Amino acid sequence: MLPTPRPSPRRPSIWAERLGQRGGRWDMPDREPYPGSTPPDPAWAEIAGLIDFDHPYAALWTPGPRSGRWFADAMANLSTNCIDRHLVDGADRVALHWEGEPGDRRSLTYADLHQQVVVLTRALRGMGVGVGDRVGLHLGWLPETVVAMLACARLGAIHAVLPAPLPIEPLADRLGALDLKVLFTQDGAWRHGTVLPTKARADEALLASGSVEHTIVVRRTGMDVAWFEGDRWYHDIVGPTRRTPAESGEDEGDLGAPVSLPADHPISIVPLATKGGQPVSVLHGAATMLAGALAVHRRLRTGGVFWCAGDISWAVTQFHGIYGPLAYGDTAVMYEGTLDQPAPTRAWEIIARYGVESMVSTPSVMRTVRGWARELPEVSRIPSLLRVTTAGEPVESDLAEWLTQAFGAKDLQVLDAWGQLELSGIVRVMDTADPGLGGAGGETALPDCDLDIVDAAGEPTPPGRAGEAVLRLPWAGTLVDVEGDHADVAQSHWTRHPGCYATGDLASRDERGHIAFLGRTDGVVSISGQLVSLREVREVLEDHPYVSAAEVTWRKDAELGRALVAAVVLDPQVGPDPDLDEVAVGLMNAVREIMGGLARPRSLLVIDRFGDELGRLERARAIATLATPDRVGAPREVTWSQVLAAAGQ
């Protein structure tokens, strides 16, 4: 007999409830508007003209909570903007080129994508999924992932991406916080030449979460999996064996039809780095997020094939690798795995095979590709590639120069983008050949967000002095809500410097106006485009029986851009002469299992004690200095006196 999941009472969807009470209108929670609200760049009206609204907006923007209210009274559907509207003139145009890590390939036209989205929408509605319900996507970067994203958007459900490599414990934590009705997963996921037991991890994580009513499993690898009540194969619910509308007693058109939603109705929930041990997530609105994605894609595209070379867990991939290109009617490329599989030339092969003209990735990925290229025979430049944009962290000038030499046979343009998850990804784009241009881009310039650098009092800083980056003008793609026990952290974006959006990013500006981003102010660091909380890593280490005290910081890294560094004082029970290599493996495995691979420190210092002569910031800087790059992965013993010396004392 199959095990029966534990029943769990579900709370009614608050979003569906609000829609019902307000006649189809969802309103943000009441909060006092921040003072000094400044109208946005009028260029947003042109961006709004790229969106098909079911009902036009009464005002482009009105002052209000956070960044004000966008597209008041407008109604739209994200799914129809990405697929339906292209069916008249572009049904046979390829929407997605996809490659799996083992080498399998698929291409979907806009007609193909539309058909699959409608069928999955019908199936989800048959399972009781409706407006405001939550759906988890514990999937790799597959065509089915995009179909699920758009099906959720079509029926007004909120989707959350749960990275396939996520360990069981953090996966269970996220499932518990999200209150999902349906979870998508897959039998196994290809990752760097191996197969991850994705469904097995999801099954274990679900033991701690009783809200999931249905688990939809994509058959990706063919591996055997356990089967439980509520599990359903993806190919069964969308394939020829599914129940027809007549058999279900429903009208086919109604089941697959899109629902018209307010512009700021939440459609996607994205986790931030955890705060104080509790997850914090931001929600993005359907049309507000789409406006930001369209504005950015218009700036980054060249008119040809577009490839965001990033994992689905990177929010930039969702916003700018899928929604932007599809809403524009372009062709997007998707790649499932890491770019060294099956060979380090995979990036060049993908660009050449599909004639990619514009690519987006993180500097970390490009540094890794550069490392492979040094050991390869001469690789040919790709004539089709016209533009490369790096995002998620700053790009250094030598990497930008290498990109132009390694990939572009023409005058390849390299752009450096900055943004935040809270803002739906990219907000500002700079040309590395002339960084003083800022967001300039001729007819395709991004709407101005009036990025400024201010001190603690909110006054602009002079050139060369670091301060906090703020946006003085509203941005359409700004979050519409925040969830989590520490959600007030996000609210401080608007209260710290009234009249501005405070980013939490440190930055400085040179005499030419070029802005350099220097890191975060809140103990969170971007590693390969993903935010990692230094506090959370430290707490994982301090909870380990080998450790009595720990400190975590970061240093510059040639491969990742930034790498974490840990310093620990060992517990006496470890013994007087421990095997430090064994200790390091145990500690790094603990971090990886709980927080994932990107949170694993790249360097470990074993210190005899932590004294009180230094403040935490001074101590962190000294530890980063002692963790030199030539000792990556090798534990090193140091004394507190050496830490003091590194701090200049």
C-alpha positions as CSV (number, residue, x, y, z in Angstrom):
1,M,0.0,0.0,0.0
2,L,1.3,3.4,-0.9
3,P,1.9,5.8,2.0
4,T,-0.7,8.5,2.4
5,P,0.5,12.1,2.8
6,R,-0.4,13.8,6.1
7,P,-3.5,16.0,5.5
8,S,-3.0,19.7,6.1
9,P,-5.7,22.4,6.2
10,R,-5.0,25.0,3.6
11,R,-5.6,28.7,4.2
12,P,-7.7,30.4,1.5
13,S,-5.5,32.3,-0.9
14,I,-5.2,35.9,0.3
15,W,-4.7,37.1,-3.2
16,A,-7.8,35.3,-4.6
17,E,-9.7,36.7,-1.6
18,R,-8.6,40.2,-2.2
19,L,-9.4,39.9,-5.9
20,G,-12.9,38.7,-5.0
21,Q,-13.5,41.4,-2.5
22,R,-12.3,44.2,-4.7
23,G,-13.8,43.2,-7.9
24,G,-10.7,41.9,-9.6
25,R,-8.3,44.4,-8.1
26,W,-5.4,43.5,-5.8
27,D,-4.1,46.2,-3.5
28,M,-0.8,46.3,-1.7
29,P,-1.0,46.2,2.1
30,D,-1.7,49.7,3.5
31,R,1.5,51.6,4.4
32,E,2.2,55.3,4.6
33,P,3.8,56.6,1.4
34,Y,7.4,57.8,1.9
35,P,7.8,61.5,1.6
36,G,9.2,63.2,-1.4
37,S,7.9,60.8,-4.0
38,T,9.3,61.8,-7.4
39,P,7.6,60.9,-10.7
40,P,9.5,58.3,-12.8
41,D,11.2,58.9,-16.1
42,P,8.5,59.6,-18.7
43,A,10.3,57.0,-20.9
44,W,8.2,54.3,-19.0
45,A,5.2,55.3,-21.1
46,E,7.0,54.0,-24.2
47,I,7.8,50.7,-22.4
48,A,4.2,50.4,-21.3
49,G,3.2,50.7,-24.9
50,L,5.0,47.4,-25.5
51,I,2.6,45.6,-23.1
52,D,-0.8,44.3,-24.3
53,F,-3.2,45.4,-21.5
54,D,-6.6,43.9,-21.4
55,H,-7.8,47.1,-19.8
56,P,-5.7,50.3,-20.2
57,Y,-4.1,52.0,-17.2
58,A,-5.7,55.2,-15.8
59,A,-2.3,56.6,-14.8
60,L,1.2,55.5,-15.6
61,W,2.3,56.0,-12.0
62,T,0.9,57.5,-8.9
63,P,2.6,58.2,-5.6
64,G,2.1,55.7,-2.8
65,P,3.8,53.0,-0.6
66,R,7.3,52.0,-1.5
67,S,7.9,53.0,-5.2
68,G,4.4,54.2,-5.8
69,R,1.7,52.5,-7.8
70,W,2.3,51.6,-11.5
71,F,-0.4,51.2,-14.2
72,A,-3.4,51.9,-12.0
73,D,-6.6,50.1,-13.0
74,A,-4.8,48.2,-15.8
75,M,-5.4,44.5,-16.3
76,A,-3.1,42.1,-18.2
77,N,-1.8,38.6,-18.4
78,L,1.9,37.8,-18.5
79,S,1.4,34.5,-20.4
80,T,-0.6,36.1,-23.3
81,N,2.0,38.9,-23.5
82,C,4.8,36.2,-23.9
83,I,3.1,33.9,-26.4
84,D,-0.5,34.5,-27.5
85,R,0.1,37.9,-29.1
86,H,2.9,36.5,-31.4
87,L,0.7,33.7,-32.9
88,V,-0.7,35.9,-35.7
89,D,2.6,36.9,-37.3
90,G,5.1,34.6,-35.6
91,A,3.5,31.3,-34.7
92,D,6.2,29.3,-36.7
93,R,9.1,31.4,-35.3
94,V,11.3,29.5,-32.8
95,A,10.6,30.7,-29.3
96,L,13.1,28.4,-27.5
97,H,16.2,26.5,-28.5
98,W,17.1,24.0,-25.7
99,E,20.1,21.8,-25.1
100,G,20.5,19.2,-22.4
101,E,23.8,18.6,-20.7
102,P,24.1,15.1,-22.3
103,G,23.6,16.7,-25.8
104,D,19.9,16.2,-26.5
105,R,18.2,19.2,-28.1
106,R,14.7,20.5,-28.6
107,S,13.2,23.6,-30.3
108,L,9.8,25.0,-29.6
109,T,8.0,27.5,-31.9
110,Y,5.6,30.0,-30.4
111,A,2.7,27.8,-31.6
112,D,4.3,24.8,-29.8
113,L,4.9,26.7,-26.6
114,H,1.3,28.1,-26.7
115,Q,-0.2,24.6,-27.1
116,Q,1.9,23.2,-24.2
117,V,1.1,26.1,-21.9
118,V,-2.6,25.9,-22.6
119,V,-2.6,22.1,-22.0
120,L,-0.7,22.4,-18.7
121,T,-2.9,25.3,-17.6
122,R,-6.0,23.1,-18.2
123,A,-4.4,20.3,-16.1
124,L,-3.5,22.6,-13.2
125,R,-7.0,24.1,-13.1
126,G,-8.3,20.5,-13.0
127,M,-6.2,20.0,-9.9
128,G,-7.8,23.1,-8.3
129,V,-5.0,25.6,-8.8
130,G,-6.4,29.1,-9.2
131,V,-5.6,32.8,-8.7
132,G,-3.2,33.3,-5.9
133,D,-2.3,29.7,-5.3
134,R,1.4,28.8,-5.1
135,V,3.3,26.4,-7.3
136,G,6.9,25.3,-6.7
137,L,9.2,24.6,-9.6
138,H,11.9,22.2,-8.2
139,L,13.3,21.8,-11.7
140,G,16.4,22.2,-13.7
141,W,16.6,24.5,-16.8
142,L,14.1,22.5,-19.0
143,P,11.5,23.5,-21.6
144,E,9.0,22.1,-19.1
145,T,10.2,24.7,-16.6
146,V,9.2,27.6,-18.9
147,V,5.9,25.9,-19.8
148,A,5.1,25.7,-16.0
149,M,6.1,29.3,-15.4
150,L,3.8,30.5,-18.2
151,A,1.0,28.2,-17.2
152,C,1.1,29.6,-13.7
153,A,1.0,33.1,-15.0
154,R,-1.9,32.2,-17.3
155,L,-4.1,31.2,-14.4
156,G,-2.8,33.7,-11.9
157,A,-0.9,31.4,-9.7
158,I,2.3,32.5,-8.0
159,H,5.4,30.3,-8.9
160,A,8.5,29.9,-6.9
161,V,11.7,28.4,-8.3
162,L,13.4,25.9,-6.0
163,P,16.9,25.1,-7.4
164,A,17.3,21.4,-8.3
165,P,20.7,21.1,-6.5
166,L,19.3,22.4,-3.2
167,P,20.1,20.1,-0.3
168,I,17.2,18.4,1.6
169,E,17.3,20.6,4.7
170,P,17.1,24.1,3.0
171,L,14.6,22.6,0.5
172,A,12.4,21.5,3.3
173,D,12.7,25.0,4.9
174,R,11.6,26.7,1.7
175,L,8.7,24.3,1.2
176,G,7.5,25.0,4.7
177,A,7.6,28.7,4.2
178,L,5.9,28.8,0.8
179,D,2.7,26.9,1.4
180,L,2.6,25.3,-2.0
181,K,-0.4,23.6,-3.5
182,V,1.5,21.9,-6.3
183,L,5.2,21.0,-6.6
184,F,6.9,20.2,-9.9
185,T,10.1,18.1,-9.7
186,Q,11.9,15.6,-11.9
187,D,13.1,12.1,-11.5
188,G,16.8,13.2,-11.6
189,A,18.7,16.2,-12.8
190,W,21.9,16.3,-14.8
191,R,24.6,18.4,-13.1
192,H,28.2,18.5,-14.1
193,G,28.2,15.0,-15.7
194,T,26.3,13.3,-12.8
195,V,22.6,12.8,-12.0
196,L,21.2,14.4,-8.8
197,P,18.3,12.4,-7.2
198,T,15.9,15.3,-7.4
199,K,12.6,13.5,-6.7
200,A,14.2,11.6,-3.8
201,R,15.3,14.9,-2.2
202,A,11.9,16.4,-2.8
203,D,10.1,13.4,-1.2
204,E,12.2,13.7,2.0
205,A,11.8,17.5,2.1
206,L,8.0,17.0,1.7
207,L,7.8,15.0,4.9
208,A,8.1,18.3,6.8
209,S,5.5,20.1,4.6
210,G,1.9,19.1,4.5
211,S,0.5,21.7,2.1
212,V,1.5,20.1,-1.2
213,E,-1.5,18.3,-2.7
214,H,0.0,17.2,-6.0
215,T,3.6,16.5,-7.1
216,I,4.2,16.6,-10.9
217,V,7.3,14.7,-12.0
218,V,9.1,15.4,-15.2
219,R,10.9,12.3,-16.6
220,R,14.3,13.6,-17.4
221,T,16.9,10.8,-16.8
222,G,14.8,7.6,-16.7
223,M,16.0,6.7,-13.2
224,D,13.8,4.7,-10.9
225,V,11.9,6.7,-8.3
226,A,9.6,6.0,-5.4
227,W,5.9,6.8,-6.0
228,F,3.4,8.2,-3.5
229,E,-0.2,9.2,-3.4
230,G,-0.5,12.6,-5.2
231,D,2.5,12.0,-7.5
232,R,1.8,12.3,-11.2
233,W,4.0,12.1,-14.3
234,Y,4.2,15.3,-16.3
235,H,3.8,13.4,-19.6
236,D,0.6,11.8,-18.3
237,I,-1.1,15.1,-17.5
238,V,-0.1,16.8,-20.8
239,G,0.1,13.8,-23.1
240,P,-2.4,11.8,-25.1
241,T,-3.5,9.8,-22.0
242,R,-4.8,12.8,-20.2
243,R,-8.6,13.2,-19.7
244,T,-10.3,15.2,-22.4
245,P,-12.4,18.3,-21.4
246,A,-15.5,16.4,-22.4
247,E,-14.6,13.6,-20.0
248,S,-14.0,16.0,-17.2
249,G,-17.2,17.8,-17.8
250,E,-15.4,21.2,-18.4
251,D,-15.3,23.5,-21.3
252,E,-11.9,23.3,-23.0
253,G,-11.7,27.0,-23.8
254,D,-12.5,28.0,-20.2
255,L,-9.9,25.6,-18.7
256,G,-7.1,26.8,-20.8
257,A,-8.1,30.5,-21.0
258,P,-5.9,33.2,-19.4
259,V,-7.2,35.2,-16.5
260,S,-6.9,39.0,-16.6
261,L,-5.0,40.3,-13.6
262,P,-4.2,43.7,-12.1
263,A,-0.8,45.0,-13.2
264,D,0.7,44.5,-9.7
265,H,-0.9,41.1,-8.9
266,P,2.0,38.9,-7.6
267,I,3.1,36.3,-10.1
268,S,6.6,35.2,-8.9
269,I,8.1,34.8,-5.4
270,V,11.9,35.0,-5.2
271,P,13.9,34.2,-2.0
272,L,16.6,36.5,-0.8
273,A,19.5,35.6,1.3
274,T,18.1,34.5,4.7
275,K,18.0,37.0,7.5
276,G,18.4,35.9,11.1
277,G,17.8,32.3,10.3
278,Q,14.5,33.0,8.6
279,P,13.8,33.1,4.8
280,V,12.8,36.4,3.3
281,S,11.2,36.5,-0.1
282,V,10.0,39.2,-2.5
283,L,7.0,39.1,-4.7
284,H,6.9,40.6,-8.2
285,G,3.9,41.8,-10.1
286,A,2.8,40.5,-13.4
287,A,2.9,43.6,-15.6
288,T,5.2,45.6,-13.3
289,M,7.9,42.9,-13.6
290,L,7.2,42.6,-17.3
291,A,7.8,46.3,-17.8
292,G,11.2,46.1,-16.2
293,A,12.0,43.0,-18.3
294,L,11.0,44.6,-21.5
295,A,12.9,47.8,-20.8
296,V,16.1,45.8,-20.1
297,H,15.6,43.4,-23.1
298,R,15.2,46.3,-25.4
299,R,18.6,47.6,-24.3
300,L,20.4,44.3,-24.4
301,R,19.0,42.7,-27.6
302,T,20.4,43.1,-31.1
303,G,17.4,41.6,-32.9
304,G,18.8,38.1,-33.2
305,V,19.0,35.0,-31.0
306,F,19.3,35.8,-27.2
307,W,21.0,33.6,-24.6
308,C,21.1,34.0,-20.9
309,A,23.9,31.6,-19.9
310,G,22.8,31.1,-16.3
311,D,20.9,28.6,-14.2
312,I,17.2,28.9,-13.6
313,S,17.9,29.6,-9.9
314,W,19.5,32.9,-11.0
315,A,16.6,35.3,-11.1
316,V,18.2,37.2,-13.9
317,T,17.7,34.1,-16.0
318,Q,13.9,34.1,-15.3
319,F,13.4,37.8,-15.8
320,H,15.8,38.5,-18.6
321,G,16.4,35.1,-20.2
322,I,12.7,34.2,-20.6
323,Y,10.1,36.9,-20.0
324,G,12.0,39.7,-21.8
325,P,12.9,37.8,-25.0
326,L,9.5,36.1,-25.3
327,A,7.5,39.2,-24.6
328,Y,9.5,40.9,-27.4
329,G,8.9,37.9,-29.7
330,D,12.6,37.0,-29.9
331,T,14.2,33.5,-29.9
332,A,15.9,32.5,-26.6
333,V,18.5,29.8,-25.9
334,M,18.4,27.6,-22.8
335,Y,21.2,25.3,-21.7
336,E,20.6,22.7,-18.9
337,G,24.1,22.1,-17.4
338,T,27.5,23.6,-16.8
339,L,29.5,24.8,-19.7
340,D,32.3,22.3,-19.4
341,Q,30.0,19.4,-20.3
342,P,30.8,17.4,-22.3
343,A,33.7,19.6,-23.2
344,P,35.0,23.1,-22.2
345,T,34.2,24.3,-25.7
346,R,30.4,24.1,-25.1
347,A,29.9,27.8,-24.9
348,W,31.4,28.4,-28.3
349,E,29.5,25.5,-29.8
350,I,26.1,26.8,-28.5
351,I,26.8,30.4,-29.7
352,A,27.8,29.1,-33.2
353,R,25.0,26.4,-33.5
354,Y,22.2,28.9,-32.9
355,G,23.8,32.1,-34.2
356,V,23.5,33.8,-30.8
357,E,23.9,37.5,-31.2
358,S,23.4,38.7,-27.6
359,M,24.4,36.8,-24.4
360,V,24.0,37.5,-20.7
361,S,26.0,35.7,-17.9
362,T,27.8,36.3,-14.7
363,P,31.5,37.4,-14.6
364,S,32.1,34.2,-12.5
365,V,30.9,32.0,-15.4
366,M,33.0,33.9,-17.8
367,R,36.1,33.7,-15.6
368,T,35.6,30.0,-15.4
369,V,35.3,29.8,-19.2
370,R,38.5,31.8,-19.5
371,G,40.3,29.4,-17.3
372,W,39.2,26.5,-19.5
373,A,40.2,28.4,-22.7
374,R,43.8,28.7,-21.5
375,E,44.2,25.0,-21.7
376,L,42.4,24.5,-25.0
377,P,43.6,24.6,-28.6
378,E,42.9,27.8,-30.3
379,V,39.1,28.5,-30.3
380,S,37.5,30.4,-33.1
381,R,35.8,33.7,-32.6
382,I,32.0,33.6,-33.3
383,P,30.9,36.0,-36.1
384,S,27.3,36.1,-34.9
385,L,28.0,37.4,-31.4
386,L,27.6,41.1,-31.2
387,R,27.0,41.9,-27.5
388,V,27.9,40.3,-24.1
389,T,26.4,41.5,-20.9
390,T,27.7,40.5,-17.5
391,A,25.5,40.8,-14.4
392,G,25.3,39.8,-10.8
393,E,28.7,41.3,-9.8
394,P,31.2,43.8,-11.2
395,V,33.3,42.8,-14.2
396,E,37.0,43.7,-14.3
397,S,38.5,45.4,-17.3
398,D,40.8,42.5,-18.2
399,L,37.9,40.1,-18.3
400,A,35.9,42.4,-20.5
401,E,38.9,42.7,-22.8
402,W,39.3,38.9,-22.9
403,L,35.6,38.5,-23.9
404,T,36.1,40.7,-26.9
405,Q,39.1,38.7,-28.0
406,A,37.8,35.2,-27.3
407,F,34.3,35.4,-28.7
408,G,33.7,38.3,-31.0
409,A,35.0,38.3,-34.6
410,K,33.5,41.7,-35.1
411,D,33.5,44.7,-32.7
412,L,31.9,42.9,-29.8
413,Q,30.3,45.2,-27.3
414,V,30.7,44.2,-23.6
415,L,28.2,45.6,-21.2
416,D,28.3,45.6,-17.4
417,A,24.9,45.5,-15.7
418,W,23.8,46.2,-12.2
419,G,20.5,45.4,-10.5
420,Q,18.8,43.6,-7.6
421,L,16.3,40.8,-7.1
422,E,14.1,43.4,-5.4
423,L,14.0,45.4,-8.6
424,S,13.3,42.4,-11.0
425,G,16.9,42.1,-12.0
426,I,18.9,44.5,-14.1
427,V,18.4,48.3,-13.7
428,R,21.5,49.9,-15.0
429,V,23.8,49.0,-17.9
430,M,27.2,50.5,-18.7
431,D,29.4,50.0,-21.7
432,T,32.8,48.8,-20.5
433,A,34.5,50.5,-23.4
434,D,33.3,53.9,-22.1
435,P,31.9,53.4,-18.6
436,G,31.3,57.1,-18.2
437,L,28.2,56.7,-20.5
438,G,26.3,55.1,-17.6
439,G,22.9,53.9,-18.9
440,A,23.2,55.6,-22.3
441,G,22.1,53.5,-25.2
442,G,20.7,55.9,-27.8
443,E,17.1,55.0,-28.8
444,T,17.3,51.8,-26.6
445,A,18.5,53.5,-23.4
446,L,17.0,52.2,-20.2
447,P,14.6,54.5,-18.3
448,D,16.5,56.7,-15.9
449,C,16.5,55.5,-12.3
450,D,18.7,58.5,-11.2
451,L,21.3,56.4,-9.4
452,D,23.2,58.3,-6.8
453,I,25.7,57.7,-4.0
454,V,24.9,59.1,-0.5
455,D,26.5,59.0,2.9
456,A,24.8,58.0,6.2
457,A,23.0,61.3,6.4
458,G,21.6,60.9,2.8
459,E,23.9,63.6,1.3
460,P,25.6,62.9,-2.0
461,T,29.2,61.8,-1.6
462,P,32.1,63.4,-3.5
463,P,34.0,61.5,-6.2
464,G,36.2,58.7,-4.8
465,R,34.3,58.4,-1.5
466,A,32.2,55.3,-0.9
467,G,28.6,55.5,0.1
468,E,25.3,53.7,-0.4
469,A,23.8,53.5,-3.9
470,V,20.2,54.9,-4.0
471,L,17.6,55.3,-6.7
472,R,16.0,58.7,-6.7
473,L,13.4,57.8,-9.4
474,P,10.9,54.9,-9.1
475,W,11.5,51.7,-11.1
476,A,8.6,49.8,-12.6
477,G,9.9,46.4,-11.8
478,T,10.2,47.0,-8.0
479,L,8.8,44.3,-5.7
480,V,5.2,44.5,-4.8
481,D,5.4,42.7,-1.4
482,V,7.8,41.0,1.0
483,E,7.3,37.9,3.1
484,G,9.2,36.4,6.0
485,D,9.7,37.0,9.7
486,H,12.3,39.6,8.8
487,A,10.4,41.3,6.0
488,D,10.9,44.6,7.7
489,V,14.5,44.5,6.5
490,A,13.2,45.1,2.9
491,Q,10.9,47.9,4.1
492,S,14.1,49.8,5.2
493,H,14.8,50.3,1.4
494,W,12.4,53.2,1.6
495,T,12.8,54.4,5.2
496,R,16.6,54.7,5.4
497,H,16.8,57.7,3.0
498,P,13.3,59.1,2.7
499,G,12.4,59.9,-0.9
500,C,14.8,57.3,-2.3
501,Y,15.1,53.6,-2.7
502,A,18.2,52.6,-0.7
503,T,19.8,49.6,-2.3
504,G,22.1,48.4,0.5
505,D,25.0,48.3,-2.0
506,L,28.2,50.2,-1.4
507,A,29.5,52.2,-4.3
508,S,31.7,55.0,-5.3
509,R,31.8,57.4,-8.3
510,D,34.9,58.6,-10.1
511,E,35.5,62.1,-11.7
512,R,33.9,60.9,-15.0
513,G,30.8,59.7,-13.3
514,H,31.6,55.9,-13.6
515,I,30.0,54.1,-10.6
516,A,31.9,51.1,-9.1
517,F,30.0,48.7,-6.9
518,L,32.0,47.6,-3.8
519,G,29.8,45.1,-2.0
520,R,26.9,45.1,0.4
521,T,26.2,46.9,3.7
522,D,24.1,44.1,5.3
523,G,26.5,41.1,5.6
524,V,25.3,39.6,2.4
525,V,27.7,39.0,-0.5
526,S,27.1,38.0,-4.1
527,I,28.8,34.8,-5.1
528,S,28.6,33.9,-8.8
529,G,25.4,36.0,-9.0
530,Q,23.7,34.4,-5.9
531,L,23.3,36.2,-2.6
532,V,24.9,34.4,0.5
533,S,24.5,35.6,4.1
534,L,27.8,35.7,5.9
535,R,25.9,35.4,9.2
536,E,24.1,32.2,8.1
537,V,27.4,30.6,7.1
538,R,29.0,31.6,10.4
539,E,26.1,30.1,12.4
540,V,26.3,26.8,10.5
541,L,30.0,26.6,11.4
542,E,29.4,27.5,15.0
543,D,26.8,24.8,15.3
544,H,29.3,22.1,14.2
545,P,30.8,20.1,17.1
546,Y,34.3,20.7,15.9
547,V,34.0,24.5,16.3
548,S,33.8,26.8,19.4
549,A,33.9,30.1,17.5
550,A,33.8,31.2,13.9
551,E,34.1,34.3,11.6
552,V,33.2,34.4,7.9
553,T,34.1,37.1,5.4
554,W,35.1,37.4,1.8
555,R,38.0,38.3,-0.4
556,K,38.5,38.9,-4.1
557,D,38.9,35.7,-6.2
558,A,40.2,35.4,-9.8
559,E,37.7,32.7,-10.7
560,L,34.5,33.6,-8.7
561,G,35.0,37.4,-8.3
562,R,34.4,36.9,-4.6
563,A,35.0,33.9,-2.4
564,L,34.1,33.2,1.2
565,V,36.7,32.8,3.9
566,A,36.1,31.1,7.2
567,A,38.2,31.4,10.4
568,V,37.4,29.0,13.2
569,V,38.6,28.2,16.8
570,L,38.4,24.5,17.2
571,D,36.6,22.9,20.2
572,P,39.0,21.1,22.6
573,Q,37.2,17.8,22.0
574,V,38.8,17.7,18.6
575,G,42.1,16.9,20.3
576,P,45.6,18.4,20.5
577,D,46.8,17.4,17.0
578,P,43.8,17.1,14.7
579,D,44.0,16.2,11.0
580,L,43.2,19.7,9.6
581,D,42.4,18.4,6.2
582,E,39.8,16.1,7.7
583,V,38.4,18.9,9.8
584,A,38.2,21.2,6.8
585,V,36.3,18.5,4.8
586,G,33.8,18.1,7.6
587,L,33.1,21.8,8.0
588,M,32.8,22.5,4.3
589,N,30.5,19.5,3.8
590,A,28.3,20.8,6.6
591,V,28.0,24.2,4.9
592,R,27.3,22.7,1.5
593,E,24.7,20.3,2.8
594,I,22.7,23.0,4.6
595,M,23.2,26.1,2.4
596,G,24.4,24.8,-1.0
597,G,27.8,24.8,-2.8
598,L,28.1,28.5,-3.4
599,A,28.0,29.1,0.4
600,R,31.0,26.8,1.0
601,P,34.1,28.9,2.0
602,R,37.0,28.5,-0.3
603,S,39.6,29.1,2.4
604,L,39.8,28.0,6.0
605,L,41.9,29.5,8.8
606,V,42.3,27.6,12.1
607,I,43.0,30.2,14.8
608,D,44.1,29.6,18.4
609,R,41.7,32.2,19.7
610,F,39.7,35.4,19.0
611,G,40.7,38.3,21.0
612,D,38.8,41.5,21.7
613,E,41.4,43.9,20.4
614,L,39.7,44.3,17.1
615,G,36.2,45.2,16.0
616,R,34.3,42.7,13.8
617,L,35.0,44.7,10.6
618,E,38.7,45.0,11.4
619,R,38.9,41.3,12.2
620,A,37.2,40.4,9.0
621,R,39.6,42.4,6.9
622,A,42.6,40.9,8.6
623,I,41.2,37.4,8.1
624,A,40.7,38.1,4.4
625,T,44.2,39.3,4.1
626,L,45.6,36.2,5.6
627,A,43.5,33.9,3.4
628,T,45.7,34.3,0.3
629,P,44.4,32.9,-3.0
630,D,47.4,30.5,-3.4
631,R,46.0,28.4,-0.4
632,V,42.5,27.8,-1.8
633,G,41.0,24.7,-0.2
634,A,44.0,24.1,2.1
635,P,43.4,24.8,5.8
636,R,46.0,27.0,7.4
637,E,46.9,27.5,11.1
638,V,47.4,31.0,12.2
639,T,47.6,32.7,15.6
640,W,45.7,35.7,16.9
641,S,49.0,37.7,16.9
642,Q,49.2,37.1,13.2
643,V,45.6,38.4,12.8
644,L,46.6,41.5,14.8
645,A,49.7,42.0,12.6
646,A,47.5,41.7,9.4
647,A,45.3,44.4,10.9
648,G,48.3,46.7,11.4
649,Q,48.5,46.3,15.2
